[in-house]
């Protein structure tokens, strides 16, 4: 049993329950009690007591979009929009292998853990022919770090010579991509309660994937009972491409291929008209909002207030480290709030709504809101205990406001299924200096490959 006491608690449950001084009790991998004041129930043998004085407990954050291999290619194409950025990086990514992916994934997931993330997706869509078992490499890394992991088996089959953006060196044959996706589900997907690994099906984007692959990938996902993920409506250039090639908007294109529904979540969804927002809401299609990446690439500001008002499930995403070099999810709480207010004014998003995006919103996108996203008895013990007693948060009376408006808060404790992954601001599961050194070697190797 783990008893966390004397901390502020923001449960992010449906009622918005909060405790100025509360407790959380964990047995095994589940939360068994949450309430005000100190824990007054029976204390079994072997109790670990955590004094949360000066801290705020929240659900662990859920990262709904990432490209972990990109941790090895940070700092490239610093002034490019998405299409130019991709054009510069595709040839570099064509040289990745399982060793580089493992090092990059371990570093990316470690950085996520240190910023309060307990569950992360990854959208891996580059599979060089001699690269090895890349999906297994990143799943191994996630196991080592200790995060709950939802890797998305991505794919690209529309090369530059056929009217797409990527070069031949990074695309797959359509049938081979579908077969590899089915194999990934068979090997790694765990549908059981409390699962640490689940697979999603994730063709990359309208400008890198054929309509056939999109349609058949959706059919495969639904036949196998897994979720669907893709990039959509990220940039103006993508909208121009869809209008030119398909004579419709990106959302209309997705709809025509069976890619709207409550088993789908879309990365970015920045450039949406009101009809598109309404369609996402009516179908329950989720959105992974990636504010820092959108800012880094100058892609625009998503209509988060409108999406929430339309009852669209909206979660937060870091996105690949090559377009969000900080790699932190906790900081996205503030970024999301700021960008929403830049678009819609100071009432466009509250601190608590931003926290909900990073927790329950992400859990809804991943179809795990029955187990994740809030602090409630019976849910998985994925808990972030944030220190708010330092200089950066001193004097802010509202702990949720301190977390969201203030600087990134250090972690007193991060639990994933009741297991400590971060303690007192440091990883418990890996040596950070070794992870950093491994990433530096992988990045250098990749730069030097030709």
N, C-alpha and C positions, 0 to 999 in steps of 0.2 A: 504493500500500500504506500502511496505517495500522498502527502497532505501539504498543499500549498495554502498558506494563511497570511492574513494581515496585509493583503494587497487589494488595490482597486480591481474590479472585475467588470469587463464589458463582454457580455455573453454573445452578442449579436444574434440572439434568438428572435423569433417573430415578434415578440412584445418589446424588444429593445431593452431587456432587463440589464440593469447595472447595479453594482454594489460598491459603495465608497470604501468599505472595508469588508472583504469577503474571503471565501475559501473555495478550494476545488479539491476533490478527493478522487484519486485514481487507483483502480485495482486492475492488474494485468494491463491490457491495452485499451481499456475503456474508462471513461469518466463515470463515477457512480454517484457523485453529489456535487452540487454547486449551490452556494447560498451566502447569506450575509453573516458577518461576524466570524469568530473562530470556529473551527470544526468541533462540534460537541458530541459526536457519535463515538462508537467504540473504536479503539485503536488497537488493531491486531499486532501480533509480534512482527518484528521486522519493518516497522513503519519508518519511512524516510520523511522527515519534516523539513519543509522549505519555508524559510521566513521571507515573505514577499514585501516587507516594509519598504515603502518608497517605490514600489513597482506597480505596473498595470498588467493584468493577465487578459489576453485575448485569444481567440482561436488562432492556430497557426495559419500563416498566409498561404494562399494557393496561387501558384504561377500558371497561367493558362496559355502561355505561348513563349517558346524559346527555340534557339538553335545552338545547342551546347558546343558543337564542333567549332563554332565561330570564336570561341574563347582563344583559339590559337591564331586568329587573324584580326586582332584588335588594332585600330589606328589606321587602317587602310581607307582610301577613297574619302578623305575627310571633308571635301566640299561638293560631293556628288549627290544628286537626287537618286531615287531607288534604281532606275534602269541603268544609269551610269555606274553606280556603286556595284550592282550585280555584274555588269560587264567586266569591271576590273577584277572582281573577286572570283568569278566562276573558274578561270584557269588556275588560280591558287587552290581552290577547293578540290579541283580534279586530282590533286596530289595527296589528299588525306588518306590515312590508313587506320587500322584498328588501334595501333599504339598512340597515334596523335589524338584520335577521338577519345580514348580512355583518359588521357592526360587532360584534355580540354574539358571533358564532361566532369571529371572529378573536381577541377578548379571551379567550373561554373556552378556546380551544385554546392560546393563548399561555400562559395560566396553567397548563394541564395540562402543557405542555412544560417549564415552569420547575419543575414538581414531579416530573419524571422519567418522564412518559408519552410513549411513542412511537407508540402506536396507540390511537385513540379511536373509539367508536361515537357516534352521535347518534340520538335518537328524536324525530323532528320530526313532529308530528301536527296542527298548527294551520295551516290554509291559507286565509286570508281571500281572498275572491273577487277583490279588486283588489290583492292583495299582491305580485304578480309571481312570478318564478321563485325560490322560496325555497330549494329543494334545491340548485339551481345556485349560489346565493349562498353557502351554507355550504361547498359543495365548493370553490369558489374560495378561500374563507378558509383551508380546510385546506391547500390547495396552497401558499398564500402562507406560512403558518406552517411547513409542511414535515412535518406529521404524517401517518402512515398513517391512513386514514379509512374507517369503515364506517357511513355514514349509513343509517338505517332509515326507509323511507318509511311514516310513520304515517298514521292516518286515524281519524275519528270520524263515525258516521252515526246515532247514537241521541241525539236531543236531549231536553231537559227535557219538552217537550210529549208525547213518546212514551214517557216513563218513564225516561229517562236523566238524567244530571247536567248536561251542558253545555247552554248556550243555543243557539238556532238559528243564531246569528251565527258559531259556530265549527265547525259540522258540515258534512259534504259529503253529496251524493247517493251512494248505495251504488255504483251503476254508474260514476259519475264517479271515485270513489275508487279502484275497482279498475282503471279505465283509466289513471289517473294513476300508479298503482303499477307497472303494466306498462310504461308509458312511462319511468319512472325507471330500471327495470332495463335497458331497451333503450338508454337514453342514457348511463348512467354505470357500470353494473356491469362490472368487469374480472375475469374468472375466471382469468387467467393467473398463473403463479408470480411471486411478488414484487409483486403488485398493490398499488398505493397507494390505490385506491378500490374498495370492494365495497358493494353494496346489499343490504339485508335488507327483508323485508316485515313491517310492524309495526302492525296495528290496535291502538288505544290500551289499552283496558281493558274488563272486563265491564260496567261501568256507563256506557260511552260508545260502545259498538259493538254492532250487532245480531248475532245468531247467524249470519245469512246472510253478513255481511261477514267474520266470523271464519272460517267454513268455506271460503268461496270464496277468501279471501286465502291460506289454507293450501294450497289446491289450486293457486293461481297460483304460489306460491313453489316448490312441489315440481315443477311443470311446467317452471319456469325454472331450477331448480337453485340457488336461493338460500336463505338461512336465514330463520327466523321469530323474531320477538321481540314481546313484549307485557308489560304490567304484570299481575301476578297476586298475590293473597293479601297485599296490602300492609297492609291495616288490618282491624280488627274490623268496621268499617262495611261494607266490601266483602263480607266473609263474610255478614253479615246480609242484604245486598242479594241475593247469590246464592241464599241459602236461601229468601228471600221470593219472588224472581222465577223462579228456575230449580229450586228444591227440591233443591239439592245444594251441595256446597262448591265453592269456586273451582277447585280442581284436578280435581274430578269434572266440572265444567262444561268445562274445557279439554280433558279427555280425550274427552268426548262430541263435540267439534268437530274432533278430529284434531290437537290442539295439544300433544301430548306426543310426544317423539322426540328422537333425537340431532342433529336439525337445528334444534332449538328452544332458546332460552334465555329465561328469565323474569326480569323485574325484581322484586326485593324478596323475594318468597316468605317473608314473615315469619310468617304465621299458617298453619302446616301441622300437621296431626295426623300420627301415626306412619304411617298408611296412605298419606298423601300423600307423605311423605318416601320411603317404599319405592317408590311409583310413579315418582317422579322418578328414583330410582336405577336401577330396572329398565329404564326407557326411555331412559336417558342424557340426560334433559332437563337443561339447564344452568340456573344461577341467577346473576344479577347481584346481589351483596350490596352494599347501600348504607348502611353503618352511620351515617354522619353525618346523612344525610337522614332516615333512620328516627328518629334521635334528635331532630332539629330539629322534626319533625312529631309526635313522641310516638307513633310508629306501633308500636313494639315492637322486640324483639331477635330476629333470625333464628336458627334452629337450625343454625348453621354446623357445629358438631361433629357433629351427627347427620347432616347432609347429606353431609359428607365421609366419615363412616363408611359411609354407604349408597352411596358411590362416585358421588355427584352431581358433575358439573363445576361448581365454584363460582369465580367471578371477582369482582373488586371493581368498584364503580361509584361515581362522584362523585354522579350524579344532577343534575338541573337546578339552576342557580345560584340560583334563587329559593327553593330548599329546602336549599341547601348553599352559602351565600354565599362560602365560602373558595375553592371551585373547585379544590382541590388533590387530586391522587390519591396522592402520596407519603404524606401525612398519614393516609390511610385505612388504611395498613398497621397503624398503632398503634391507630386507632379499632376496626378489626376485631378485633384481639387483645383490647383492653379489653372490648368488648361480649361477645365469646365467653366471657371469664372472668367477667364479671358474671352471665352466664347459667349457666355450668357449672363455675366455680371456676378456680383458677390453672393447672391442667393442661389446660384445655379447648382451648387453641391455643398453639402455640409461635411464636417469632419466625420460624423458617424456614417453618413452615406459612403464616404470614401473608404472607411474601414470595412464596410459591408461589401464593397466591390472586391476588396482584397481577400475576403474570407468567404462569406456565404455566396456572393456572386460567382466566384471561381468554382466553388463546390457545385453550384447549379450547372455551370457550363460543362463540368466533367461528369454530371449525372450522379454525384455522390453527396448531395445535400442531405440525405438520410443518415450519413455517417460523419461528414466533415462540415466545417464552415461555421459552427457555433459551439459554445460551451454549454452542453446539456447532458444530463445523466443518460447513459446509454450510447453516447457518441464516442468515437475514437478519441483517445487521449493525445491529440495533436494540439499542443498548447505553447504559446509564446508568452514568456514573462519578461516584460520590458522594464529596464531601469530608468526611472524618471526623476531620480534624486540628485542628478549632477547639475553642473553649471548650465548646460544647454537647455534644461527644462525647468530650472528653478523659477518659482513664482507663478507658473501657469497652474491655476487651481483645478482646471478641468483636465483630467488625465488623458482622455481621448483627444482633446484639442492639443495637448502637449505632444502626444505621439505623432499626430498628423501634421500639425503646423511647425513643430520643432525640428531640430536636426535629427538625423538617424539615431535612434535610441539603441544603446547596447543591450544585449540580452543577459539577464540573470540566469535564464534557463530556457531551453527549447526542447520540448518532448515530442517525439513521433511514436505514436502507439505506446506511450508510457516510457519510452527509452530516451535517455538524455543524449542529444546530439550536440548541443551547445551548452556550456556551463561557464558562467561568469565571463562571457564575451569570447570564449575560445572553443574551437571544435573539440569534442570529446572523442570523436571516432577516427580522426586522422591527424597527422602532423602537418600543420598549415605550411611550414617552411618547405617540407618535402613536396607538397602539392604545388606550391609556387615554383619550385625549382624544376619540377617535371614539366609544368606548363611552359616555362621559359625555354627548355630544351626542345619541346615539341614545336613551338613557334619558330625557333631558329632553324630547326630541321626543315620545316615547311617553306620558309623563306629561301633556303638554299637549294631546294629541289628544283630540278628542271626536267 
